[in-house]
């Protein structure tokens, strides 16, 4: 997979995800929002506006200001200034759904757009994501934020086995997990806390099969947990819509599935986030470019769930320290 020329640290960071090793990234989120430009009817929300609920942590640390917010680091770095675009919306919600957006995304196949997908299915799903919680990843008012928010991104490759890093992971304000998020029996190594679970319906179902022998028999659930849907196909929109409505999936390969089996009985719209296809396109073009993109097989290429979750965190948090990937 070809990548743009970037500093060695960044290459190692992305490689850690692509190689499917368990990655632990420590982040801090600034209290200042980065006001991205608003253009036309799309009312784009800057990724730096995605700040959120305060997690319990050291009162000494949480009152300290972030000294190195991401957007300032980007502005000061000659390469990152051109690589990052914080005006790209991270999440897709109902308020962004316009005819202009439909025309634009209809030119590209999923996960980069809606070509060949049912307009009615897309519209009916997005109409349910109409609350303020759907527009931002971390959804609490700015004044309640601590000075600095740390996040951990945990994959499922096995590199943390025997690491005894569970307590350190749980000490973070937010913990991102994905796919086969095996926890039971490995708490001392990977922790127990889950703030966000990222997936496609396909990777979620495959993980429930592939990792069942390791104890992954159900998707993480919890009152404060949020689910990040990656829209890889129409089935992701259908599952999301059915989950919010609390009804079985009406059609497609998941017909008859009861979403509450995966997400719990009280999964309202505020529990779900949907990555914006434009954000996925941007990440792919800038950070995860592949030789397949310029071939007739371009529609078969999609970045890994781990890469997308890591880069989502990198666009909403500031400081990071990855673990090694062997």
N, C-alpha and C positions, 0 to 999 in steps of 0.2 A: 504494500500500500504506500504510494508516494505521499510525502508530506512536504509542505513548504519549508524553506530554509529558516530554521529557528534556532535559538540557543540550545545548547546541549541539555540544559535542565528541562526545557519544554519537551524536547524529543523523548527524554527518559520518562517524563510524566505521561505522555500519550502512549508510549510503548508499554508502560505498566498496565494500562487498560486493555490495549489491543491484544497483549499476550495472555489475557484472561487470568492473570495473577490477581490475588486479592489486593486491592489498593486501599490504603488508608491515607486520605488527604486531610490535612488540618487547615481550616480556613478561618478567616475573620471577616466579618461584614461591617462596612462603615455605616455610621449613622446618617451620613449625608447621602441624599439621593442624587443620581446623575440624570439631569433633565435632557433626554433625547429629543430630537426634533419631531414635531407633529406634522404629518403630511396628509392632506386631503381628508377623505372620509374615514380613513382607516384608524385614526386616533391611536397611533402606535404608543404603547407603553414601554418606556425604557426598561431594560433588564435591571438597571440599578435601582428601580423603584420597587423591586420585589423584596421587601423587608418584612420581618414578621414576628411571631409571638416569641416572647422571651422564655427561654428554657432555664430551669433551675441550674445554678452554677455558682462558682465562687463569687461572693459579693465584692471581694477586692478586685478581681479581674473584670467583672462586668461593668464596673464603674470607670474603667480606664478607657480613654478614647482610642480609636484605631489610628495608628500612626502611619500606616501604609495602605490606604484604601486603593482598591483595584483601579478605579478610573483615573486616579492621579498617577499611578505607576504607568498606566497605558499612555497617558498624555506626555509623560516625560521620556518614554522609551521610543527611539526613532523607528524601530521595527514593529513593536506592538501597536504603535499609533496607527499604522496602516493595516495591521492584521485584525485587530478587534474592532467591532462595530456595535457599540452598546445601544444603538437606536433600534436594532432589530428586536421585535417583540419575542419574548421567550415563550409565552403561553398564548393559546388561542381561546377566545371567549366570544360570547354572543355579540357583544358590542362592536367587535371587529368585523363581523360578517356583513359584507356589502356586495353589491353587484360588481364593483371594481375588483374586490378580492376574489370573488368567484371566477371572473374572467381570467384573472392572473393565474390562479392555482389550477384552473381547468386545463392549462397547457402542460402540466407536469403530472406524472403518475406518483402514487403514494410511495414513500412517505413524504415526497417533496411537493405534493399537490393532490388534486382531486380528479384527474383525468380518468374517465370511465367509471367514476363512482356516482352513486345516486345523489342527485341534488337534494331530494326530499329528505333522505337519511342524514345528510350533512346538516341541512338547515334545522331539522327537528332536534338533532343532538345539540347543536350550538345554542339553540334557543333556551335550553335548560341551564346553560352555563352563563347566566345573566347577572350573577351577584358579584360584589366586589372581590369575594374570595377567589373567584375564577380568573381574575385578571392579574393576580400576583402570587408568587410562590410562597412567600412568608407574609401572612395576612393579618398583621396587627398594626395598630397606629404607630407612627414614627416615635411619638413621645414616650412610648412604653418600651422602646428598644434599649438594650444595654449598649454600652459604648462599643463593644466588640463582640461579634458572634462567631464562634468556631463551629466548623462542620467537618464531618468525616464521611468519606465515600468508601463503602465496603463492597467489594466484588465477591465472586464465589469460585475463585481458582484454587484455593487451598494454601496459599502462602502463609497465612496467619496460623495455621495448625501448629500448636505448641508454642506460640509466641507469647502467651499470657498478656495480651494487649487489650483484653476485654474491658477492664476498668478504665483504661485510658480512652478507649473509644466512647464508652458511655458518658465520659466526663464532658464530651462536646455538647454544644447546644442543639445541634441537629445531626442526625445520622442518616445518610442515604444508603439504601440497600437495593438490590436488583435481582431479578430472575430467581435462581435457587438460593434464597437467603437462608442458609442453614444456620440455626442458632442453638437449638436444643442439643445438649451434650457438649457444646463447644463454647459455652458462655464465657469461660475464662480467657478464651482466645479472641473471640469476635464480639463480645458484649451482648447485651439484650435489647438495647434501645433501637427503635426504628422510628424515624420521623417521616421519611419519604420512601416509598417503594416504587421503583421505576420498571416498566415492562411493556411489551406488546402482548396481546392475548396469546399469540403463538408461542412466544418465549415463556410466558407464565405457565401455559399448559404443558409445554415440553419439560419445563423445570420440575413441575409436580410429578412427572413420570421419572425423569432422569435422576433426580436427587431424592426420590422417596426412600431409597435404601440408606440415606444419610439422615433421615428424619424430617425431610421437608415434605410434609403431607398437606400443608395448608398455607395460604398466603398470609403474611403478617397482618394482624388486625390490632386495633387500638383506638381509643377515643381521640387521641391527638395525632394519629397517623394520617398521612395524606398519600393518595395514589397518583402517580404520574403516568398517564397513558402516552405511549409513543404511537402515533397514528400510522401504522405500517400498511393498513388495509382497511376496507370497509368494515370488517368484523370488529375492529377496535372502536369505531364510532357506534356500531350497533350494541356492543357490550356496554360501553359507557352510557349510552342512552337508557338501556334497560336497567343498569345499576342505579341510576338516579331515580327512575320511575318505580323501581322495585318490582319489575315484571320479568318474566322469562324472555330470553332473546327470541324474537319472532321469526327470524329466517337466517339463512346462511349456514356455514359449517358449525356454528355454535347454537343452532336452533334448539330451543327447549332448555338451554342452560339457565340456571337461576343464579344471577350475579351475587345474591346475598350469601351463597355458598362460599364465594371467594372473599367478599369484602365485608361481610357481616350484615346483620338484619337492619341496621339503622344507618345506611350509607347515603346521606343526602348529597346534593350537588357540591356542598362546601368541602366534601372529602376528596374531590377529584380535580386533577389538573390535566391539561391537554397541551403537549408541546406543539408549537406553531410550525407548520410545514416550512414556512420561510426561515425559521430559526434552524431547522434541520438542514435545509439547503445551504444556508450560510456556514454552518459548522462543517458540512461535508466539503464545500468548496475551499474554505480557508484553512481547515485543520486536518481533515480526514480524506483528502483527495486521493482517488484511486485511479490506476490506469484503465480500469473498466469503464470509467465515466465517458471516455471518448470512443467507445466501441459500441457495437450493436447490442452488447449485453448490459448496457448502462442501467437498464431498468431492473436488473437482478442485483445491483449493488446497493447495500444499505449498511451504514456504520453500525457497529455493535452497540448493544444496550449499554454496556459499561462505558464506552467512549462517549455516548450521548449524555449519560448521567454525570460523568466527570466534568464534561464541558459545560453542562447546565450549571453545576455548582461553581465552576470557575467564572462563569458570567454573572453570578449573583453573590459571590463571596470574594474576599480580598487576598488573604495570605494562605499559603499552602505548603505542606511538607509531605511529599509522598513517601511511602515505604518502598523498599527495593523490590524489584520483580526479577526473580531468578528463573 
